[in-house]
Amino acid sequence: MNRVQFRATAWVDGRLLRFEPVLKQPRLRVIISGAEPVTLGSVIELDTARPSLRVSAPLHVEWADEHHETIIDHAQRVRAEITRECDG
């Protein structure tokens, strides 16, 4: 089975974030890239008008709260690109 893996990245306040789709779900996993990558959490409900960020990394909650709008904006753009590519 040949499966395409889609990843997108964005710099937010000096941190490189990687966005990865979760199969068959309207969400993207958000990972802080680096020598030791950390899963920040997920942007959920990307199929609605009000997606939100769920943070699962306790040491990064304050930073994520400060930048949640930017993270969500990037996730929405990534989701739109994924959707365009899948719809062909």
N, CA, C and O of each residue as an XYZ file, in Angstrom:
352
protein
N       0.841     -1.172      0.000
C       0.000      0.000      0.000
C       0.890      1.240      0.000
O       1.762      1.377      0.858
N       0.682      2.122     -0.933
C       1.471      3.330     -1.064
C       0.717      4.495     -0.421
O      -0.336      4.902     -0.910
N       1.256      5.025      0.668
C       0.579      6.091      1.411
C       1.421      7.355      1.372
O       2.623      7.309      1.636
N       0.807      8.473      1.048
C       1.515      9.745      1.010
C       1.534     10.338      2.408
O       0.500     10.423      3.071
N       2.701     10.742      2.845
C       2.828     11.426      4.136
C       2.964     12.905      3.868
O       3.812     13.321      3.078
N       2.151     13.695      4.508
C       2.189     15.135      4.322
C       2.650     15.777      5.620
O       2.131     15.475      6.694
N       3.626     16.662      5.510
C       4.094     17.422      6.661
C       4.293     18.861      6.236
O       4.694     19.128      5.104
N       4.022     19.768      7.115
C       4.267     21.182      6.855
C       4.918     21.768      8.093
O       4.715     21.287      9.208
N       5.700     22.808      7.881
C       6.379     23.455      8.996
C       6.123     24.953      8.966
O       5.782     25.523      7.930
N       6.294     25.574     10.121
C       6.169     27.027     10.239
C       6.973     27.480     11.449
O       6.999     26.809     12.481
N       7.627     28.624     11.308
C       8.335     29.227     12.436
C       7.359     30.102     13.201
O       6.686     30.952     12.619
N       7.285     29.892     14.502
C       6.461     30.720     15.383
C       7.329     31.121     16.565
O       7.740     30.278     17.361
N       7.601     32.406     16.671
C       8.383     32.959     17.786
C       9.664     32.162     18.051
O       9.969     31.807     19.190
N      10.400     31.892     16.979
C      11.692     31.218     17.133
C      11.632     29.706     17.282
O      12.666     29.065     17.468
N      10.451     29.131     17.204
C      10.315     27.674     17.301
C       9.779     27.136     15.977
O       8.829     27.674     15.407
N      10.398     26.079     15.509
C       9.938     25.451     14.282
C       8.875     24.417     14.631
O       9.147     23.438     15.325
N       7.667     24.647     14.142
C       6.565     23.722     14.390
C       6.331     22.868     13.155
O       6.409     23.350     12.025
N       6.048     21.606     13.385
C       5.716     20.670     12.311
C       4.261     20.263     12.505
O       3.849     19.898     13.606
N       3.491     20.328     11.432
C       2.075     19.979     11.462
C       1.895     18.673     10.706
O       2.325     18.548      9.560
N       1.263     17.704     11.345
C       1.044     16.401     10.725
C      -0.430     16.029     10.835
O      -1.029     16.167     11.902
N      -1.017     15.559      9.738
C      -2.428     15.170      9.783
C      -2.643     13.904     10.601
O      -1.764     13.048     10.702
N      -3.814     13.810     11.170
C      -4.250     12.599     11.864
C      -5.295     11.971     10.947
O      -6.324     12.583     10.661
N      -5.033     10.760     10.493
C      -5.894     10.130      9.494
C      -7.376     10.155      9.862
O      -7.780      9.815     10.974
N      -8.157     10.572      8.879
C      -9.619     10.568      8.961
C     -10.164     11.405     10.112
O     -11.262     11.142     10.604
N      -9.408     12.411     10.545
C      -9.870     13.316     11.605
C      -9.578     14.750     11.195
O      -8.559     15.012     10.556
N     -10.455     15.681     11.550
C     -10.229     17.091     11.207
C      -9.295     17.757     12.219
O      -9.661     18.739     12.866
N      -8.101     17.216     12.345
C      -7.125     17.740     13.295
C      -5.722     17.582     12.735
O      -5.467     16.747     11.867
N      -4.819     18.405     13.252
C      -3.410     18.285     12.923
C      -2.625     18.196     14.213
O      -2.863     18.963     15.146
N      -1.705     17.279     14.267
C      -0.789     17.171     15.396
C       0.269     18.259     15.220
O       0.742     18.495     14.108
N       0.637     18.916     16.310
C       1.630     19.982     16.271
C       2.843     19.538     17.082
O       2.729     19.204     18.262
N       4.001     19.541     16.434
C       5.237     19.072     17.056
C       6.263     20.190     17.014
O       6.461     20.817     15.972
N       6.915     20.443     18.136
C       8.013     21.394     18.170
C       9.251     20.622     17.731
O       9.698     19.696     18.409
N       9.795     21.023     16.579
C      10.969     20.340     16.030
C      12.214     20.749     16.794
O      12.269     21.819     17.400
N      13.195     19.894     16.755
C      14.466     20.168     17.410
C      15.228     18.880     17.606
O      14.839     17.834     17.084
N      16.310     18.951     18.354
C      17.111     17.765     18.636
C      16.260     16.691     19.307
O      16.404     15.501     19.026
N      15.377     17.127     20.194
C      14.418     16.224     20.839
C      13.022     16.783     20.602
O      12.544     17.595     21.394
N      12.355     16.359     19.518
C      11.024     16.889     19.210
C      10.044     16.662     20.361
O      10.113     15.657     21.069
N       9.139     17.614     20.527
C       8.124     17.544     21.579
C       6.761     17.721     20.928
O       6.551     18.671     20.175
N       5.836     16.817     21.212
C       4.478     16.990     20.719
C       3.808     18.062     21.566
O       3.548     17.867     22.753
N       3.533     19.202     20.928
C       2.884     20.308     21.614
C       1.423     19.977     21.893
O       0.903     20.277     22.968
N       0.769     19.358     20.921
C      -0.641     19.007     21.062
C      -1.278     18.883     19.689
O      -0.648     18.416     18.741
N      -2.540     19.309     19.591
C      -3.268     19.220     18.327
C      -4.143     20.439     18.137
O      -4.663     21.014     19.093
N      -4.294     20.819     16.876
C      -5.327     21.782     16.512
C      -6.502     20.933     16.068
O      -6.394     20.149     15.125
N      -7.620     21.091     16.750
C      -8.795     20.246     16.509
C      -9.917     21.051     15.870
O      -9.866     22.279     15.798
N     -10.926     20.334     15.411
C     -12.131     20.929     14.819
C     -11.805     21.812     13.621
O     -12.405     22.872     13.440
N     -10.853     21.372     12.807
C     -10.473     22.135     11.626
C     -11.549     22.135     10.546
O     -11.420     22.847      9.551
N     -12.593     21.360     10.724
C     -13.709     21.348      9.782
C     -14.827     22.289     10.225
O     -15.922     22.263      9.664
N     -14.552     23.114     11.225
C     -15.539     24.070     11.728
C     -14.991     25.495     11.583
O     -13.841     25.697     11.194
N     -15.821     26.453     11.898
C     -15.409     27.862     11.854
C     -14.582     28.254     13.069
O     -13.994     29.335     13.092
N     -14.528     27.388     14.083
C     -13.824     27.729     15.322
C     -12.897     26.608     15.792
O     -13.158     25.973     16.814
N     -11.827     26.367     15.056
C     -10.866     25.356     15.518
C     -10.186     25.821     16.804
O     -10.176     27.011     17.119
N      -9.627     24.878     17.533
C      -8.954     25.240     18.781
C      -7.686     24.410     18.958
O      -7.509     23.364     18.334
N      -6.820     24.906     19.821
C      -5.556     24.247     20.118
C      -5.673     23.528     21.449
O      -6.058     24.122     22.456
N      -5.341     22.254     21.448
C      -5.295     21.455     22.673
C      -3.834     21.135     22.947
O      -3.189     20.438     22.164
N      -3.315     21.641     24.050
C      -1.903     21.480     24.382
C      -1.738     20.283     25.309
O      -2.444     20.145     26.308
N      -0.785     19.419     24.954
C      -0.535     18.232     25.774
C       0.865     18.244     26.383
O       1.266     17.281     27.037
N       1.605     19.323     26.173
C       2.968     19.439     26.707
C       2.963     20.472     27.834
O       3.006     21.672     27.567
N       2.913     20.023     29.083
C       2.768     20.942     30.215
C       3.817     22.058     30.270
O       3.506     23.166     30.705
N       5.032     21.789     29.843
C       6.081     22.798     29.919
C       5.936     23.885     28.851
O       6.665     24.877     28.872
N       5.001     23.701     27.923
C       4.844     24.651     26.825
C       3.467     25.316     26.807
O       3.127     25.995     25.838
N       2.681     25.133     27.847
C       1.320     25.668     27.885
C       1.313     27.186     27.780
O       0.558     27.744     26.983
N       2.125     27.852     28.556
C       2.129     29.317     28.550
C       2.522     29.857     27.169
O       1.873     30.768     26.655
N       3.575     29.302     26.571
C       4.010     29.728     25.251
C       2.906     29.478     24.227
O       2.622     30.347     23.403
N       2.283     28.306     24.270
C       1.218     27.966     23.325
C       0.018     28.884     23.496
O      -0.587     29.295     22.506
N      -0.336     29.212     24.731
C      -1.444     30.139     24.967
C      -1.156     31.501     24.351
O      -2.043     32.137     23.782
N       0.089     31.941     24.470
C       0.491     33.235     23.929
C       0.425     33.266     22.397
O       0.177     34.318     21.806
N       0.645     32.115     21.761
C       0.733     32.063     20.300
C      -0.370     31.221     19.657
O      -0.252     30.844     18.491
N      -1.431     30.924     20.394
C      -2.439     29.996     19.875
C      -3.072     30.470     18.566
O      -3.325     29.648     17.686
N      -3.334     31.768     18.413
C      -3.961     32.249     17.177
C      -3.061     32.003     15.967
O      -3.540     31.581     14.914
N      -1.776     32.262     16.110
C      -0.834     32.040     15.013
C      -0.736     30.559     14.675
O      -0.706     30.188     13.502
N      -0.685     29.717     15.694
C      -0.600     28.270     15.482
C      -1.845     27.769     14.759
O      -1.747     26.969     13.829
N      -3.004     28.237     15.182
C      -4.261     27.830     14.539
C      -4.309     28.319     13.094
O      -4.738     27.580     12.208
N      -3.874     29.553     12.845
C      -3.848     30.081     11.474
C      -2.981     29.206     10.567
O      -3.384     28.876      9.452
N      -1.799     28.831     11.041
C      -0.926     27.958     10.247
C      -1.599     26.606     10.008
O      -1.541     26.069      8.902
N      -2.227     26.066     11.030
C      -2.901     24.770     10.892
C      -4.022     24.839      9.856
O      -4.202     23.902      9.078
N      -4.766     25.925      9.841
C      -5.842     26.065      8.862
C      -5.287     26.114      7.442
O      -5.872     25.527      6.531
N      -4.174     26.803      7.243
C      -3.560     26.854      5.913
C      -3.051     25.466      5.489
O      -3.201     25.070      4.333
N      -2.455     24.742      6.428
C      -1.960     23.398      6.129
C      -3.128     22.490      5.767
O      -3.061     21.747      4.789
N      -4.182     22.549      6.543
C      -5.367     21.714      6.274
C      -5.948     22.030      4.895
O      -6.332     21.121      4.159
N      -6.013     23.319      4.547
C      -6.534     23.710      3.232
C      -5.665     23.134      2.117
O      -6.185     22.675      1.099
N      -4.360     23.156      2.302
C      -3.440     22.611      1.300
C      -3.604     21.102      1.177
O      -3.619     20.563      0.071
N      -3.726     20.428      2.303
C      -3.932     18.975      2.292
C      -5.225     18.645      1.542
O      -5.262     17.736      0.712
N      -6.266     19.387      1.846
C      -7.574     19.152      1.229
C      -7.492     19.352     -0.288
O      -8.045     18.559     -1.051
N      -6.803     20.412     -0.724
C      -6.644     20.661     -2.166
C      -5.896     19.505     -2.828
O      -6.283     19.046     -3.903
N      -4.819     19.034     -2.183
C      -4.041     17.948     -2.773
C      -4.828     16.649     -2.824
O      -4.712     15.891     -3.786
N      -5.618     16.390     -1.809
C      -6.396     15.147     -1.770
C      -7.557     15.189     -2.757
O      -7.923     14.168     -3.341
N      -8.131     16.374     -2.940
C      -9.250     16.511     -3.876
C      -8.788     16.551     -5.326
O      -9.582     16.426     -6.258
N      -7.469     16.731     -5.487
C      -6.847     16.683     -6.799
C      -7.138     17.857     -7.635
O      -6.670     17.937     -8.770
